[in-house]
Amino acid sequence: MKAKKILIIGLVWPEPTSSAAGTRMIQLVDLFLHKGYEITFATAASKSDFSYDFSKIDVKEQEIKLNDESFNTFLKELNPAIVMFDRFMIEEQYGWRVKEECPNAFLILDTEDLHFLRQARQQSNKKQIPADLFSDTAKREIASILRCDLSLIISEVEMKILQEQFNLDGSLLYYLPFLEEEITSEIIQKWIPFEEREGFVFIGNFIHEPNWNTVQYLKTIVWPALRKKLPKASLNIYGAYVVPKVLQLEHKSENFYVHGRAKNARQTLSQHRILIAPIQFGAGMKGKFIDAMQVGTPSATTSIGAEAMKGNLTWNGIIEDDLECFIDKTVRLYQDKTLWLNAQQNGVQIINERYLIKKFADHFINHVENLNLSSHRQKNFFGQILSHHNAQSTKYFSLWIEEKNKR
């Protein structure tokens, strides 16, 4: 039997050592690969020193161009059964070309997180006003969801927002969180014990605005208060793409250290006693907490930070929005071994009950392969309308750029 082809069009070449988005993409690639799919990953972005090497896992790489008919030729030759867009901006750019050349291809949008939600919360935090979700970005992102056959949503909270506040049909959405391996008793036995761990740790890609904001908040508000109660403890900041403004925050006399990129995020997290991440705004799920749970490191965060991650289970540490309470509870978690060990076990339960790949992989692939595409699309008439008008606007603007580039 001939393997089905899937084309993944990326915003960038994935960097799993740099961001949760990169890790998420590799998880999706692995999922399709293990189900026997022939995968091609294509992007117009340039590679970096940290781009994932797909040749190691038998995935074809393809460089493509923006606003160029060569992409149409490439599509015709590949003729994929499934096309997955990496975020809505990629669907806007290439979606009409895919529908033109491969009208029967199953179109999947991997949202990563809802961009309009994150941006609305960022503006709310900055201006101290209620979050306005009904923005131009929301119109673009939801239009993209409607034009696709299925959109992957990483957060149950985001599923609820899309269905209840924007009245999207649930058949267009598919909840697919991080896909993790089980934490076994053998793995737990190898974890670094409480007594051998020191200090706090924060990790995150500094291109991502919520991470930069969190580090500023830690430096100016949280750490001065926390350090008064734990004068011997250190705060260690790690992250990809550290720019001078981040490095300038380091203050060794205050035990505030900026280390830059971590070679191995989980190994780095495993050395410290608590992941401290009082995130003020954001969306989706935070890969840093998953990584921390996988190595037995409890977390101290906010309700936004832990959003949709624990379900009805108990968090692996503390969730607190009030600053004074956050400080007090974090100190207790840092000093109380029994409390710390209980938090560690809560993390094991969260991973093993909510994120195991074996709970999602087969069901997801079966859903994709058994969906009656013709009937599904007929029911999504608004998506057909948006596809029609998008083809008229985006298509001809793209073709205009294409002709201009030829001159």
C-alpha positions, 0 to 999 in steps of 0.5 A: 500500500502506497504511503499517504503524503502530507505536506507541512508548510512551516512559518519557520524551520522548527527549533525544538531547543528554542521554543515550545512551538518547535517542540510541538511541531516535531511532536506532530511530525513524529505522530504522522511519521509513526502512522506511516505517512510520507512527510514533506516539510516546506518553508520560505524561512531561512535555516538557523544553527538550531533548526531541526535536522529532518534528515535524521527522521526520514522527512523530506525538506523543501525550500519554497518561495513567497508569492511565486508560481514555483510553489504551484508546480511543487504542489502539483508534483507532490500531490499531498493527501493532507496539507498542514499549515503552521499558524494562520499566517501561513494559511493566508499566504498559501491556502488559495494556492493549495486549493487551486492545485490540490482541491481534494487535500485535507486542510489542517491548521495548527494554531499553536495558540490563539494569536488574537487571544495572546495579543488581546491579553498583552494589550489588556496587561499593558493598558490595564483595560479588559481584554478585547478579543474581537480584533482584526487579528481575531477576524483573520485567525478565525477566517483561517480556521473556517477555511480549513477542514480541521484546526488543532487547538492546544488548549481546552480554554481556547476550544471553549472561547472559539465555540462559546464566544465566536460560535464556531462549529465544534466539528472544525476544531480538534483538541490536541495538547502536547503529546508526552511519554509516560513518567514511569517509576524508573524515571522518577528514581533517577530524578535529582533529589530535593537536597541536591537542587538549588535555586529558582529557574525560568526558561523561555524564548525571548522573542516571545513577548510573554517571556520577556515580560515575565523576566522583567516582572521577576527582576523588578517586582518578584525577585526583590521581595523573594530574595529578602526571605531567601537571601541565599537562593539564586534565580537563573534565567535561561532562554534562546535568542538572548539580546543585550536588554536581557543580558543587562538584567543580570546582577550577580550580587543579587544572585540574579543570573542570565545564562542564555540558551540552555543546551538541554531544557529538561536537564537544566530544569532538573538542576533547580528546585522550582520553576518560577514563572509568574506569567502575566499574559499569554495563550495556549499551553506553556511547554516550560511547565511540561518540561518541568513536570517531566524532570520532577521540578515543581512550578510557581506560576499564575492562573494565566500561566497554568491555564488549561494545563491541569484540568481537574487535577492539583497543580505541581506547585502553586498557582497564585495571582496575588503578589504577596501570596505568591511570594509566601507560597513560593517560599514555603514550596522552596523550603518544605520538602514534604510540600515539594515532593507532593507537588512533584507527584502532582506533576506526574499525575498531570502528565500521565493522565492528560498528555500521554501520546497513546491517548491521542495519536490513534484517535486523531489519525482515525478522525482525519482518515475517516472524515467524509470531506465532501459532507464536512465541507458542505456543512461549512458553508461560511468557510466556502464563502471565506475561501471564495473571497480570500481567493479573489483578494489574497490571490490577486494581490499575491499574483501582483507581487509575483509579476512585480518581482519578475521585472 
